[in-house]
Amino acid sequence: MTPIHVLYQHADFWLVYKPAGESFHSEQGVGFAQRLQAEYPEQTFFPVHRLDKLTSGLLLFATHKTAAAEFGRLFSEHRLEKRYLAVSDQKPKKKQGTISGAMTPSRRGQWRLTQQGEALAVTQFFSFALDGKRYFYIRPLTGKTHQIRVALKSFGAPILGDERYGAHAADRGYLHAYSLEFEWHNETFAFKAWPEEGDGFSAAAQAQYQTLFFDGSLTWPKFTLPNRNT
């Protein structure tokens, strides 16, 4: 098991990198959260969000209960801007757009989108093709379980390596929490981390992401969530 990569330390929170293929909570005795606590026993950590086992990338932990409660409010009010990267080896029905629907449990631990229900899961994305694959830049407006995985499957492009949702096997699950931005006590924090593992996240792919999406000129479609706090 590789050492935990701590990206940033603040009095109220730590930002760390979770590798792909590691469960957030305990699995057969040890999970990422438990491993973080064991590696830094002098610090108390309070999880404020989580990533699926297959997903790598940025994870935020509060360092005390007051901060955890504040981050809980930020997440519930959708005041943290998150961006994800994903790869599929299948062609999506659309190259960009907004995917919305209610999430309902399905068979074998899966979820599916339905047009019935009020608790919407809303996912926006742009994409490009490279080396026979489709690369996605994703903005989730909500934070439902398996939301991005279900959204891309519903558009015919399940995430490479996500066999639970019908994708082909790969060296990892190709979903990555790339960036996180939020206001904290009148200060703006913006973090980014390129994936540390996965042959599909190549230098050529990174260069294409940089040219198309990372220069700050991208305009996301407008979408207003029902009862969204601003």
GROMACS elastic network, one bead per residue, 0.5 to 0.9 nm:
[ bonds ]
;  ai    aj funct       b0    kb
    1     4     6  0.88777   500
    2     5     6  0.86381   500
    2    19     6  0.87272   500
    3    39     6  0.85859   500
    4    16     6  0.73732   500
    4    17     6  0.70198   500
    4    18     6  0.75726   500
    4    19     6  0.86209   500
    4    32     6  0.87359   500
    4    35     6  0.81851   500
    4    36     6  0.69019   500
    4    39     6  0.80063   500
    5    16     6  0.58445   500
    5    17     6  0.54446   500
    5    18     6  0.77928   500
    6     9     6  0.75510   500
    6    14     6  0.74682   500
    6    15     6  0.62614   500
    6    17     6  0.64451   500
    7    14     6  0.77138   500
    7    15     6  0.54797   500
    7    16     6  0.52376   500
    7    17     6  0.69083   500
    7    58     6  0.86736   500
    7   191     6  0.88469   500
    7   193     6  0.88672   500
    8    13     6  0.83942   500
    8    14     6  0.57206   500
    8    15     6  0.50393   500
    8    16     6  0.70090   500
    8   191     6  0.89589   500
    9    12     6  0.82805   500
    9    13     6  0.64029   500
    9    15     6  0.64837   500
    9    16     6  0.88153   500
   10    13     6  0.50714   500
   10    14     6  0.58416   500
   10    15     6  0.84231   500
   10    63     6  0.84963   500
   11    14     6  0.80057   500
   11    62     6  0.88479   500
   11    63     6  0.70709   500
   11    64     6  0.89179   500
   12    61     6  0.86451   500
   12    62     6  0.57870   500
   12    63     6  0.52526   500
   12    64     6  0.66909   500
   12    66     6  0.86328   500
   12    67     6  0.58545   500
   12    68     6  0.84762   500
   13    45     6  0.83043   500
   13    46     6  0.87939   500
   13    60     6  0.68297   500
   13    61     6  0.54775   500
   13    63     6  0.51170   500
   13    64     6  0.80536   500
   13    67     6  0.74612   500
   13    68     6  0.85513   500
   14    45     6  0.84057   500
   14    59     6  0.83455   500
   14    60     6  0.59633   500
   14    61     6  0.53414   500
   14    62     6  0.64779   500
   14    63     6  0.71207   500
   15    58     6  0.67124   500
   15    59     6  0.57384   500
   15    61     6  0.64938   500
   15    62     6  0.89122   500
   15   191     6  0.87017   500
   16    57     6  0.79860   500
   16    58     6  0.59199   500
   16    59     6  0.53218   500
   16    60     6  0.65597   500
   16    61     6  0.80043   500
   17    56     6  0.72191   500
   17    57     6  0.51226   500
   17    58     6  0.50089   500
   17    59     6  0.60797   500
   17    60     6  0.89396   500
   17   193     6  0.81217   500
   18    21     6  0.89486   500
   18    22     6  0.74870   500
   18    24     6  0.82804   500
   18    32     6  0.73078   500
   18    51     6  0.81130   500
   18    55     6  0.78750   500
   18    56     6  0.51949   500
   18    57     6  0.52359   500
   18    58     6  0.65140   500
   18    59     6  0.66221   500
   19    22     6  0.62836   500
   19    32     6  0.89096   500
   19    53     6  0.86999   500
   19    54     6  0.84275   500
   19    55     6  0.73287   500
   19    57     6  0.65897   500
   19   195     6  0.85281   500
   19   196     6  0.76471   500
   19   197     6  0.76400   500
   20    23     6  0.85881   500
   20    52     6  0.87284   500
   20    53     6  0.65528   500
   20    54     6  0.50731   500
   20    55     6  0.50731   500
   20    57     6  0.78316   500
   20   172     6  0.66220   500
   20   173     6  0.68887   500
   20   174     6  0.84183   500
   20   175     6  0.83868   500
   20   176     6  0.81135   500
   20   196     6  0.89500   500
   20   197     6  0.74577   500
   20   198     6  0.87769   500
   21    52     6  0.85545   500
   21    53     6  0.51233   500
   21    55     6  0.69490   500
   21    56     6  0.76782   500
   21   172     6  0.69279   500
   21   173     6  0.74087   500
   22    25     6  0.88519   500
   22    27     6  0.87878   500
   22    31     6  0.69348   500
   22    32     6  0.65205   500
   22    52     6  0.83173   500
   22    53     6  0.50535   500
   22    54     6  0.69538   500
   22    55     6  0.82462   500
   22    56     6  0.84402   500
   23    26     6  0.68806   500
   23    27     6  0.65131   500
   23    30     6  0.85115   500
   23    31     6  0.53757   500
   23    32     6  0.60856   500
   23    33     6  0.86100   500
   23    51     6  0.81495   500
   23    52     6  0.67781   500
   23    54     6  0.78491   500
   24    27     6  0.83757   500
   24    31     6  0.53701   500
   24    33     6  0.58114   500
   24    34     6  0.83622   500
   24    50     6  0.66049   500
   24    51     6  0.65221   500
   24    52     6  0.68886   500
   24    53     6  0.64239   500
   25    30     6  0.73470   500
   25    32     6  0.61187   500
   25    33     6  0.58706   500
   25    34     6  0.69988   500
   25    50     6  0.89191   500
   26    29     6  0.54837   500
   26    32     6  0.72785   500
   26    33     6  0.76270   500
   26    34     6  0.67437   500
   26    35     6  0.89510   500
   27    30     6  0.54852   500
   27    31     6  0.55525   500
   28    31     6  0.80583   500
   29    34     6  0.88621   500
   30    33     6  0.82259   500
   30    34     6  0.59614   500
   30    35     6  0.64989   500
   31    34     6  0.52763   500
   31    35     6  0.60557   500
   31    36     6  0.86401   500
   32    36     6  0.61197   500
   32    37     6  0.86584   500
   33    36     6  0.51869   500
   33    37     6  0.63721   500
   33    38     6  0.86986   500
   33    45     6  0.83473   500
   33    47     6  0.78045   500
   34    37     6  0.51684   500
   34    38     6  0.61575   500
   34    39     6  0.86236   500
   35    38     6  0.50195   500
   35    39     6  0.60762   500
   35    40     6  0.86043   500
   36    39     6  0.51709   500
   36    40     6  0.62441   500
   36    41     6  0.83481   500
   36    45     6  0.83811   500
   37    40     6  0.52141   500
   37    41     6  0.55045   500
   37    42     6  0.83960   500
   37    43     6  0.72546   500
   37    44     6  0.71113   500
   37    45     6  0.68693   500
   38    41     6  0.53129   500
   39    42     6  0.89352   500
   40    43     6  0.57412   500
   40    44     6  0.82436   500
   41    44     6  0.73030   500
   43    63     6  0.72125   500
   44    62     6  0.84139   500
   44    63     6  0.57072   500
   44    64     6  0.69635   500
   45    61     6  0.58410   500
   45    62     6  0.58307   500
   45    64     6  0.69923   500
   46    60     6  0.89010   500
   46    61     6  0.54277   500
   46    63     6  0.60246   500
   46    64     6  0.66917   500
   46    65     6  0.71263   500
   46    67     6  0.87344   500
   46    68     6  0.62403   500
   47    50     6  0.72182   500
   47    59     6  0.85888   500
   47    60     6  0.69391   500
   47    62     6  0.63470   500
   47    63     6  0.88743   500
   47    68     6  0.74788   500
   48    59     6  0.86394   500
   48    60     6  0.64979   500
   48    61     6  0.58794   500
   48    62     6  0.66661   500
   48    68     6  0.61958   500
   48    69     6  0.84538   500
   48    71     6  0.64661   500
   48    72     6  0.63156   500
   48    75     6  0.82918   500
   49    59     6  0.73018   500
   49    60     6  0.69059   500
   49    61     6  0.78522   500
   49    72     6  0.84775   500
   49    75     6  0.83022   500
   50    59     6  0.68554   500
   50    60     6  0.82540   500
   51    54     6  0.80843   500
   51    55     6  0.59536   500
   51    56     6  0.73946   500
   51    57     6  0.81948   500
   51    58     6  0.86707   500
   51    59     6  0.74999   500
   51   177     6  0.81746   500
   52    55     6  0.52660   500
   52    56     6  0.81953   500
   52   145     6  0.85031   500
   52   146     6  0.75851   500
   53    56     6  0.79350   500
   53   173     6  0.86516   500
   54   161     6  0.82466   500
   54   162     6  0.75210   500
   54   172     6  0.69307   500
   54   174     6  0.75160   500
   54   175     6  0.70726   500
   54   176     6  0.87077   500
   55   172     6  0.87127   500
   55   173     6  0.64591   500
   55   174     6  0.71376   500
   55   175     6  0.50594   500
   55   176     6  0.53884   500
   55   177     6  0.71461   500
   56    59     6  0.89160   500
   56   173     6  0.85013   500
   56   174     6  0.83919   500
   56   175     6  0.66826   500
   56   177     6  0.61260   500
   56   178     6  0.85104   500
   56   195     6  0.70653   500
   56   196     6  0.84043   500
   56   197     6  0.84936   500
   57    84     6  0.87245   500
   57   175     6  0.86662   500
   57   176     6  0.53127   500
   57   178     6  0.59372   500
   57   179     6  0.82566   500
   57   192     6  0.89404   500
   57   193     6  0.68136   500
   57   194     6  0.78852   500
   57   195     6  0.67231   500
   57   196     6  0.85247   500
   58   176     6  0.82519   500
   58   177     6  0.55114   500
   58   178     6  0.65221   500
   58   179     6  0.69122   500
   58   180     6  0.73037   500
   58   191     6  0.81816   500
   58   192     6  0.77791   500
   58   193     6  0.70534   500
   59   177     6  0.81563   500
   59   180     6  0.89142   500
   61    68     6  0.78629   500
   62    65     6  0.74077   500
   62    66     6  0.85429   500
   62    67     6  0.57046   500
   62    68     6  0.51107   500
   62    69     6  0.88522   500
   62    71     6  0.77170   500
   63    66     6  0.87049   500
   63    67     6  0.69137   500
   63    68     6  0.74153   500
   64    67     6  0.55927   500
   64    68     6  0.62828   500
   64    69     6  0.88958   500
   65    69     6  0.62185   500
   65    70     6  0.86716   500
   66    69     6  0.52377   500
   66    70     6  0.63573   500
   66    71     6  0.87492   500
   67    70     6  0.50073   500
   67    71     6  0.61132   500
   67    72     6  0.84209   500
   68    71     6  0.51763   500
   68    72     6  0.60679   500
   68    73     6  0.87632   500
   69    73     6  0.64514   500
   69    74     6  0.88287   500
   70    73     6  0.51797   500
   70    74     6  0.64046   500
   70    75     6  0.88006   500
   71    75     6  0.61578   500
   71    76     6  0.85051   500
   72    75     6  0.52664   500
   72    76     6  0.61562   500
   72    77     6  0.85776   500
   73    76     6  0.50512   500
   73    77     6  0.60044   500
   73    78     6  0.84582   500
   73    79     6  0.84873   500
   74    77     6  0.51905   500
   74    78     6  0.60898   500
   74    79     6  0.50715   500
   74    80     6  0.64283   500
   74   182     6  0.84145   500
   74   183     6  0.89927   500
   75    79     6  0.60793   500
   75    80     6  0.62491   500
   75   142     6  0.88854   500
   75   143     6  0.83174   500
   76    79     6  0.77765   500
   76   142     6  0.88644   500
   76   143     6  0.89152   500
   76   229     6  0.86420   500
   77    80     6  0.83567   500
   77   228     6  0.66481   500
   77   229     6  0.53362   500
   77   230     6  0.71146   500
   78    81     6  0.76086   500
   78   141     6  0.70265   500
   78   142     6  0.69363   500
   78   143     6  0.85994   500
   78   228     6  0.76210   500
   78   229     6  0.75589   500
   78   230     6  0.82058   500
   79   181     6  0.87528   500
   79   182     6  0.66493   500
   79   183     6  0.80132   500
   79   229     6  0.85687   500
   79   230     6  0.76962   500
   80   180     6  0.68560   500
   80   181     6  0.57577   500
   80   183     6  0.78500   500
   81   139     6  0.78464   500
   81   140     6  0.83110   500
   81   141     6  0.81496   500
   81   179     6  0.78908   500
   81   180     6  0.56974   500
   81   181     6  0.50627   500
   81   182     6  0.64269   500
   82   138     6  0.83713   500
   82   139     6  0.62118   500
   82   140     6  0.67271   500
   82   141     6  0.82759   500
   82   177     6  0.74926   500
   82   178     6  0.76560   500
   82   179     6  0.56221   500
   82   181     6  0.66381   500
   83   137     6  0.70389   500
   83   138     6  0.54720   500
   83   140     6  0.70717   500
   83   176     6  0.86781   500
   83   177     6  0.63184   500
   83   178     6  0.56416   500
   83   179     6  0.50991   500
   83   180     6  0.67198   500
   84   136     6  0.79848   500
   84   137     6  0.59900   500
   84   139     6  0.65577   500
   84   140     6  0.80370   500
   84   148     6  0.88068   500
   84   175     6  0.69621   500
   84   176     6  0.54311   500
   84   178     6  0.50473   500
   84   179     6  0.69303   500
   85   135     6  0.73749   500
   85   136     6  0.56221   500
   85   137     6  0.50240   500
   85   138     6  0.61496   500
   85   174     6  0.77833   500
   85   175     6  0.57762   500
   85   176     6  0.50775   500
   85   177     6  0.65888   500
   85   178     6  0.63086   500
   85   195     6  0.88651   500
   86   134     6  0.84048   500
   86   135     6  0.59185   500
   86   136     6  0.50106   500
   86   137     6  0.68052   500
   86   138     6  0.76645   500
   86   148     6  0.89956   500
   86   159     6  0.64726   500
   86   160     6  0.80350   500
   86   173     6  0.87633   500
   86   174     6  0.53242   500
   86   176     6  0.63481   500
   87   133     6  0.68479   500
   87   134     6  0.57425   500
   87   136     6  0.61056   500
   87   157     6  0.86579   500
   87   158     6  0.84502   500
   87   159     6  0.57164   500
   87   160     6  0.58189   500
   87   173     6  0.87223   500
   87   174     6  0.53953   500
   87   175     6  0.69438   500
   87   200     6  0.75818   500
   87   201     6  0.83474   500
   88    91     6  0.75905   500
   88    92     6  0.85814   500
   88   133     6  0.58455   500
   88   134     6  0.52466   500
   88   135     6  0.66143   500
   88   136     6  0.81655   500
   88   152     6  0.87148   500
   88   157     6  0.57375   500
   88   158     6  0.60592   500
   88   161     6  0.84744   500
   88   167     6  0.80132   500
   88   168     6  0.88883   500
   88   174     6  0.76296   500
   89   132     6  0.67310   500
   89   134     6  0.60750   500
   89   135     6  0.87983   500
   89   157     6  0.72712   500
   89   158     6  0.81820   500
   89   159     6  0.78657   500
   89   160     6  0.62539   500
   89   167     6  0.83776   500
   89   168     6  0.79962   500
   90   132     6  0.86415   500
   90   133     6  0.69345   500
   90   134     6  0.69916   500
   90   156     6  0.70437   500
   90   157     6  0.50177   500
   90   158     6  0.72643   500
   90   159     6  0.86523   500
   90   160     6  0.84225   500
   90   167     6  0.85565   500
   91    94     6  0.83751   500
   91    95     6  0.86153   500
   91   133     6  0.79713   500
   91   134     6  0.67835   500
   91   155     6  0.86797   500
   91   156     6  0.66767   500
   91   157     6  0.57769   500
   92    95     6  0.64368   500
   92   134     6  0.80209   500
   92   152     6  0.77053   500
   92   153     6  0.85806   500
   92   154     6  0.88977   500
   92   155     6  0.53528   500
   92   158     6  0.86299   500
   93   154     6  0.89140   500
   93   155     6  0.52933   500
   93   156     6  0.60333   500
   93   157     6  0.78730   500
   94    97     6  0.70402   500
   94   155     6  0.70567   500
   94   156     6  0.89212   500
   95   125     6  0.81020   500
   95   126     6  0.63331   500
   95   127     6  0.55930   500
   95   128     6  0.73169   500
   95   134     6  0.88801   500
   95   136     6  0.87717   500
   96   124     6  0.75755   500
   96   125     6  0.53357   500
   96   127     6  0.61231   500
   96   136     6  0.87050   500
   97   123     6  0.84394   500
   97   124     6  0.57179   500
   97   125     6  0.56741   500
   97   126     6  0.68158   500
   97   220     6  0.89784   500
   97   221     6  0.75772   500
   98   122     6  0.69865   500
   98   123     6  0.56829   500
   98   125     6  0.65797   500
   98   221     6  0.75931   500
   98   223     6  0.84520   500
   99   121     6  0.79748   500
   99   122     6  0.57138   500
   99   123     6  0.51265   500
   99   124     6  0.62039   500
   99   125     6  0.83803   500
   99   151     6  0.62937   500
   99   152     6  0.84815   500
   99   154     6  0.85286   500
   99   155     6  0.83785   500
  100   113     6  0.78842   500
  100   114     6  0.87900   500
  100   115     6  0.83043   500
  100   120     6  0.63721   500
  100   121     6  0.55096   500
  100   123     6  0.63830   500
  100   124     6  0.86206   500
  100   151     6  0.79178   500
  101   112     6  0.89588   500
  101   113     6  0.53651   500
  101   114     6  0.54098   500
  101   115     6  0.52740   500
  101   116     6  0.75925   500
  101   117     6  0.78818   500
  101   118     6  0.84758   500
  101   119     6  0.80204   500
  101   120     6  0.51413   500
  101   121     6  0.54932   500
  101   122     6  0.67826   500
  101   151     6  0.89159   500
  102   112     6  0.81083   500
  102   113     6  0.54831   500
  102   114     6  0.51518   500
  102   115     6  0.60298   500
  102   116     6  0.63283   500
  102   117     6  0.53902   500
  102   118     6  0.65079   500
  102   119     6  0.55958   500
  102   121     6  0.57224   500
  102   122     6  0.86827   500
  103   111     6  0.63730   500
  103   112     6  0.56570   500
  103   114     6  0.63859   500
  103   115     6  0.88938   500
  103   117     6  0.80707   500
  103   119     6  0.74808   500
  103   120     6  0.70606   500
  103   121     6  0.65002   500
  103   144     6  0.75597   500
  103   145     6  0.82856   500
  103   147     6  0.77604   500
  103   150     6  0.86831   500
  104   110     6  0.88260   500
  104   111     6  0.55983   500
  104   112     6  0.55442   500
  104   113     6  0.64637   500
  104   114     6  0.70293   500
  104   117     6  0.87216   500
  105   109     6  0.72680   500
  105   110     6  0.62100   500
  105   112     6  0.64202   500
  106   109     6  0.65490   500
  106   110     6  0.50029   500
  106   112     6  0.61286   500
  107   110     6  0.55633   500
  107   111     6  0.75876   500
  108   111     6  0.89177   500
  108   164     6  0.83262   500
  109   164     6  0.83688   500
  110   146     6  0.81361   500
  110   150     6  0.84439   500
  110   164     6  0.72240   500
  110   165     6  0.73398   500
  111   145     6  0.80290   500
  111   146     6  0.70309   500
  111   147     6  0.83102   500
  111   150     6  0.67011   500
  112   147     6  0.88578   500
  112   150     6  0.61177   500
  112   151     6  0.84006   500
  112   154     6  0.81091   500
  113   116     6  0.88090   500
  113   121     6  0.82317   500
  113   147     6  0.89078   500
  113   150     6  0.70521   500
  113   151     6  0.75141   500
  113   154     6  0.75018   500
  114   117     6  0.74498   500
  115   118     6  0.87980   500
  115   120     6  0.88754   500
  117   120     6  0.73185   500
  118   226     6  0.88005   500
  120   142     6  0.77037   500
  120   144     6  0.86757   500
  120   225     6  0.81238   500
  120   226     6  0.85706   500
  121   140     6  0.81928   500
  121   141     6  0.75160   500
  121   142     6  0.56172   500
  121   143     6  0.72042   500
  121   144     6  0.62373   500
  121   147     6  0.65737   500
  121   148     6  0.89906   500
  121   151     6  0.86613   500
  122   139     6  0.88040   500
  122   140     6  0.61752   500
  122   141     6  0.53973   500
  122   142     6  0.57487   500
  122   143     6  0.84727   500
  122   144     6  0.89127   500
  122   147     6  0.80537   500
  122   148     6  0.89068   500
  122   151     6  0.84515   500
  122   223     6  0.88377   500
  122   225     6  0.83360   500
  123   138     6  0.70725   500
  123   139     6  0.59670   500
  123   141     6  0.59061   500
  123   142     6  0.73381   500
  123   147     6  0.76555   500
  123   148     6  0.67746   500
  123   151     6  0.69201   500
  124   137     6  0.84916   500
  124   138     6  0.57696   500
  124   139     6  0.50675   500
  124   140     6  0.61304   500
  124   141     6  0.75414   500
  124   220     6  0.76764   500
  124   221     6  0.76753   500
  125   136     6  0.64577   500
  125   137     6  0.55231   500
  125   139     6  0.60829   500
  125   140     6  0.84010   500
  125   220     6  0.82949   500
  126   135     6  0.84176   500
  126   136     6  0.57609   500
  126   137     6  0.52910   500
  126   138     6  0.66573   500
  126   139     6  0.89230   500
  126   213     6  0.85404   500
  126   220     6  0.88138   500
  127   134     6  0.66052   500
  127   135     6  0.53094   500
  127   137     6  0.60262   500
  127   138     6  0.85491   500
  128   133     6  0.84338   500
  128   134     6  0.57225   500
  128   135     6  0.53509   500
  128   136     6  0.67835   500
  128   137     6  0.88125   500
  128   208     6  0.83645   500
  128   209     6  0.85866   500
  128   212     6  0.86589   500
  129   132     6  0.67445   500
  129   133     6  0.56773   500
  129   135     6  0.61519   500
  130   133     6  0.53999   500
  130   134     6  0.64028   500
  130   135     6  0.73327   500
  130   204     6  0.84698   500
  130   205     6  0.72382   500
  130   208     6  0.86339   500
  131   134     6  0.84106   500
  133   200     6  0.87011   500
  134   157     6  0.83133   500
  135   205     6  0.79441   500
  135   209     6  0.85343   500
  136   209     6  0.89804   500
  137   209     6  0.79980   500
  137   213     6  0.75442   500
  138   148     6  0.81601   500
  139   220     6  0.84212   500
  140   143     6  0.68197   500
  140   147     6  0.80863   500
  140   148     6  0.73503   500
  141   223     6  0.87132   500
  141   225     6  0.80499   500
  142   147     6  0.81948   500
  142   225     6  0.87470   500
  143   146     6  0.85987   500
  143   147     6  0.68389   500
  143   148     6  0.89515   500
  144   147     6  0.51040   500
  144   148     6  0.84795   500
  145   148     6  0.85057   500
  145   149     6  0.89942   500
  146   149     6  0.52765   500
  146   150     6  0.60413   500
  146   151     6  0.84843   500
  147   150     6  0.53573   500
  147   151     6  0.60645   500
  147   152     6  0.87770   500
  148   152     6  0.61999   500
  148   153     6  0.84904   500
  148   159     6  0.88654   500
  148   175     6  0.86127   500
  149   152     6  0.56148   500
  149   153     6  0.63040   500
  149   154     6  0.87250   500
  149   158     6  0.66848   500
  149   159     6  0.64570   500
  149   162     6  0.78911   500
  149   165     6  0.74207   500
  149   175     6  0.82848   500
  150   153     6  0.51014   500
  150   154     6  0.60800   500
  150   155     6  0.88099   500
  150   158     6  0.76766   500
  150   165     6  0.74466   500
  151   154     6  0.51647   500
  151   155     6  0.66483   500
  151   157     6  0.88430   500
  151   158     6  0.83146   500
  152   155     6  0.51448   500
  152   156     6  0.65384   500
  152   157     6  0.52667   500
  152   158     6  0.52800   500
  152   159     6  0.68676   500
  153   156     6  0.50851   500
  153   157     6  0.50911   500
  153   159     6  0.72743   500
  153   165     6  0.68063   500
  153   166     6  0.79749   500
  153   167     6  0.84665   500
  154   157     6  0.73852   500
  154   158     6  0.77809   500
  155   158     6  0.79065   500
  157   160     6  0.83811   500
  157   167     6  0.80259   500
  158   161     6  0.85512   500
  158   162     6  0.69616   500
  158   163     6  0.86017   500
  158   165     6  0.64285   500
  158   166     6  0.66381   500
  158   167     6  0.53158   500
  158   168     6  0.85492   500
  159   162     6  0.54530   500
  159   163     6  0.84378   500
  159   165     6  0.79853   500
  159   166     6  0.86556   500
  159   167     6  0.61491   500
  159   168     6  0.84068   500
  159   173     6  0.70062   500
  159   174     6  0.60018   500
  159   175     6  0.69354   500
  160   163     6  0.78788   500
  160   167     6  0.55077   500
  160   168     6  0.58826   500
  160   169     6  0.68010   500
  160   170     6  0.64194   500
  160   172     6  0.79026   500
  160   173     6  0.60003   500
  160   174     6  0.54813   500
  160   175     6  0.82705   500
  161   164     6  0.87301   500
  161   166     6  0.88734   500
  161   167     6  0.58776   500
  161   168     6  0.55923   500
  161   171     6  0.70627   500
  161   172     6  0.56534   500
  161   174     6  0.62421   500
  162   165     6  0.57970   500
  162   166     6  0.67970   500
  162   167     6  0.51936   500
  162   168     6  0.70688   500
  162   169     6  0.70726   500
  162   170     6  0.82804   500
  162   172     6  0.83184   500
  162   173     6  0.54893   500
  162   174     6  0.76160   500
  162   175     6  0.88721   500
  163   168     6  0.60996   500
  163   169     6  0.62418   500
  163   170     6  0.89991   500
  163   173     6  0.86024   500
  164   167     6  0.73212   500
  167   170     6  0.89173   500
  169   172     6  0.79991   500
  169   173     6  0.83167   500
  170   173     6  0.68623   500
  170   174     6  0.83304   500
  170   198     6  0.89618   500
  171   174     6  0.87500   500
  171   198     6  0.65435   500
  171   199     6  0.75904   500
  171   200     6  0.88110   500
  172   175     6  0.87428   500
  172   197     6  0.80075   500
  172   198     6  0.62308   500
  172   199     6  0.88031   500
  173   176     6  0.86031   500
  173   198     6  0.84822   500
  174   198     6  0.75690   500
  174   200     6  0.78317   500
  174   201     6  0.83094   500
  176   194     6  0.82678   500
  176   195     6  0.66269   500
  177   180     6  0.80616   500
  177   192     6  0.87088   500
  177   193     6  0.79937   500
  177   194     6  0.87580   500
  177   195     6  0.84465   500
  178   191     6  0.82296   500
  178   192     6  0.55625   500
  178   193     6  0.53262   500
  178   194     6  0.61744   500
  178   195     6  0.74840   500
  179   190     6  0.73133   500
  179   191     6  0.54375   500
  179   193     6  0.65108   500
  179   194     6  0.87603   500
  180   189     6  0.80239   500
  180   190     6  0.58339   500
  180   191     6  0.53014   500
  180   192     6  0.66786   500
  181   188     6  0.72767   500
  181   189     6  0.55243   500
  181   191     6  0.63103   500
  181   192     6  0.87949   500
  182   187     6  0.83621   500
  182   188     6  0.58646   500
  182   189     6  0.55042   500
  182   190     6  0.66935   500
  183   186     6  0.60746   500
  183   187     6  0.54571   500
  183   189     6  0.62093   500
  183   190     6  0.88746   500
  184   187     6  0.51783   500
  184   188     6  0.62788   500
  184   189     6  0.71763   500
  185   188     6  0.84101   500
  193   196     6  0.83520   500
  194   201     6  0.84985   500
  194   206     6  0.80555   500
  195   198     6  0.73894   500
  195   201     6  0.68487   500
  196   201     6  0.85208   500
  197   200     6  0.87575   500
  197   201     6  0.74970   500
  198   201     6  0.55929   500
  198   202     6  0.78279   500
  199   202     6  0.59326   500
  200   205     6  0.78090   500
  201   204     6  0.81482   500
  201   205     6  0.60217   500
  201   206     6  0.68885   500
  202   205     6  0.51037   500
  202   206     6  0.62638   500
  202   207     6  0.86618   500
  203   206     6  0.50047   500
  203   207     6  0.61646   500
  203   208     6  0.86436   500
  204   207     6  0.51431   500
  204   208     6  0.63026   500
  204   209     6  0.87126   500
  205   208     6  0.50905   500
  205   209     6  0.61723   500
  205   210     6  0.85533   500
  206   209     6  0.50850   500
  206   210     6  0.61125   500
  206   211     6  0.86514   500
  207   210     6  0.50361   500
  207   211     6  0.62219   500
  207   212     6  0.86592   500
  208   211     6  0.51090   500
  208   212     6  0.60567   500
  208   213     6  0.81224   500
  209   212     6  0.52805   500
  209   213     6  0.53823   500
  209   214     6  0.62365   500
  209   215     6  0.89955   500
  210   213     6  0.56691   500
  210   215     6  0.63129   500
  211   214     6  0.65853   500
  211   215     6  0.66869   500
  212   215     6  0.72879   500
  212   217     6  0.87225   500
  212   218     6  0.79456   500
  213   216     6  0.68376   500
  213   217     6  0.73073   500
  213   218     6  0.59691   500
  214   217     6  0.78101   500
  214   218     6  0.78722   500
  215   218     6  0.76351   500
  216   219     6  0.85775   500
  219   222     6  0.89048   500
  220   223     6  0.89429   500
  224   227     6  0.86855   500
  224   228     6  0.73425   500
  225   228     6  0.52601   500
  225   229     6  0.88742   500
